[in-house]
Amino acid sequence: LLPDYDNREIMMTPLVKAVYFLFLRHPEGINFKDLVDYRNELISLYTAIKGSPLDDNMTKSIYRATDPTDNSINEKVARIREAFVTRFDERLAVNYIIQGERGEAKRIPLHREFVKWE
């Protein structure tokens, strides 16, 4: 929810939202090649969002998203971008989306003092 924008809710599927929260929790950024190191954290986020234990398909999806040889993480980042751009002008959305140069850590530029975890 974005309180500064009439409490707009940005809709995402549970795995895409878990990926977003993972990057939001790491303001220093995460390099895609290191995502395997964040797999357990992503599983915890996904389980909390989903509200149920992981089944085999969910586990496979998380493993794909954290596999640096798979394109799945790029698909998730594209879905995140799409979720914000469809709700905001691109110049505002850029503050909320995962960004970074190829081969470098990707991060969300939003200042974390604006984030309230509930």
C-alpha positions as CSV (number, residue, x, y, z in Angstrom):
1,L,0.0,0.0,0.0
2,L,1.2,3.5,-0.8
3,P,-0.2,5.9,1.7
4,D,1.2,9.0,-0.1
5,Y,-0.9,8.0,-3.1
6,D,-4.4,7.5,-1.7
7,N,-3.3,4.0,-0.2
8,R,-3.0,2.6,-3.7
9,E,-2.4,-1.1,-3.6
10,I,0.1,-2.5,-6.1
11,M,-1.2,-6.0,-7.0
12,M,1.3,-8.8,-7.6
13,T,1.2,-12.5,-7.5
14,P,2.6,-14.0,-4.2
15,L,6.0,-15.0,-5.7
16,V,6.5,-11.6,-7.4
17,K,5.5,-9.8,-4.2
18,A,8.0,-12.0,-2.2
19,V,10.8,-11.1,-4.7
20,Y,9.8,-7.4,-4.3
21,F,9.9,-7.6,-0.5
22,L,13.2,-9.4,-0.6
23,F,14.8,-6.5,-2.5
24,L,13.0,-4.0,-0.4
25,R,14.6,-5.6,2.7
26,H,18.1,-5.2,1.2
27,P,18.7,-1.5,0.4
28,E,22.3,-2.4,-0.4
29,G,21.0,-4.4,-3.3
30,I,21.4,-8.0,-4.4
31,N,23.4,-9.3,-7.3
32,F,21.3,-11.8,-9.3
33,K,24.2,-14.3,-9.3
34,D,24.0,-14.3,-5.5
35,L,20.3,-14.9,-5.2
36,V,20.9,-18.5,-4.2
37,D,22.2,-17.1,-0.9
38,Y,18.8,-15.5,-0.3
39,R,16.8,-18.6,-1.2
40,N,15.7,-19.3,2.4
41,E,14.7,-15.7,3.0
42,L,12.7,-15.7,-0.1
43,I,11.0,-19.0,1.0
44,S,10.1,-17.4,4.3
45,L,8.7,-14.3,2.6
46,Y,6.7,-16.4,0.1
47,T,5.3,-18.6,2.8
48,A,4.2,-15.6,4.9
49,I,2.5,-14.0,1.9
50,K,0.9,-17.2,0.7
51,G,-0.2,-18.2,4.2
52,S,0.4,-21.9,3.6
53,P,3.3,-24.4,3.3
54,L,5.1,-24.8,0.1
55,D,4.1,-27.4,-2.4
56,D,6.4,-28.9,-5.0
57,N,5.4,-26.4,-7.7
58,M,6.0,-23.4,-5.4
59,T,9.4,-24.8,-4.3
60,K,10.4,-25.2,-8.0
61,S,9.3,-21.7,-8.7
62,I,11.5,-20.3,-5.9
63,Y,14.5,-22.4,-6.9
64,R,14.1,-21.1,-10.5
65,A,13.9,-17.5,-9.3
66,T,17.1,-17.9,-7.3
67,D,19.0,-19.9,-10.0
68,P,21.4,-17.5,-11.8
69,T,21.3,-19.6,-15.0
70,D,17.5,-19.3,-15.2
71,N,15.7,-16.2,-16.6
72,S,12.9,-16.4,-14.0
73,I,14.2,-13.5,-11.9
74,N,14.2,-11.2,-14.9
75,E,10.6,-12.2,-15.5
76,K,9.7,-11.4,-11.9
77,V,11.5,-8.0,-12.1
78,A,9.6,-7.2,-15.3
79,R,6.3,-8.1,-13.5
80,I,7.2,-5.7,-10.7
81,R,8.0,-3.0,-13.1
82,E,4.7,-3.5,-14.9
83,A,2.7,-3.5,-11.7
84,F,4.1,0.0,-10.8
85,V,4.1,1.5,-14.3
86,T,0.4,0.6,-14.8
87,R,-0.5,2.4,-11.6
88,F,1.9,5.4,-11.9
89,D,3.6,7.7,-14.3
90,E,7.0,6.2,-15.2
91,R,8.9,9.0,-13.5
92,L,7.2,8.2,-10.2
93,A,7.3,4.4,-10.6
94,V,11.1,4.5,-11.1
95,N,11.5,5.0,-7.3
96,Y,9.7,1.8,-6.6
97,I,11.2,-0.7,-9.1
98,I,14.2,-2.9,-9.0
99,Q,17.1,-1.3,-10.9
100,G,20.8,-1.8,-11.6
101,E,23.3,-2.2,-14.2
102,R,24.1,-5.6,-15.8
103,G,26.4,-7.6,-13.5
104,E,25.9,-5.2,-10.6
105,A,23.7,-5.4,-7.5
106,K,20.1,-4.6,-8.2
107,R,18.2,-2.4,-5.7
108,I,15.0,-0.4,-5.1
109,P,16.0,3.3,-4.8
110,L,13.2,4.2,-2.5
111,H,14.5,5.6,0.8
112,R,13.7,3.1,3.5
113,E,12.4,5.7,6.0
114,F,9.3,5.7,3.8
115,V,8.8,1.9,4.3
116,K,6.6,0.7,7.1
117,W,6.5,-3.0,7.7
118,E,3.3,-4.4,9.2
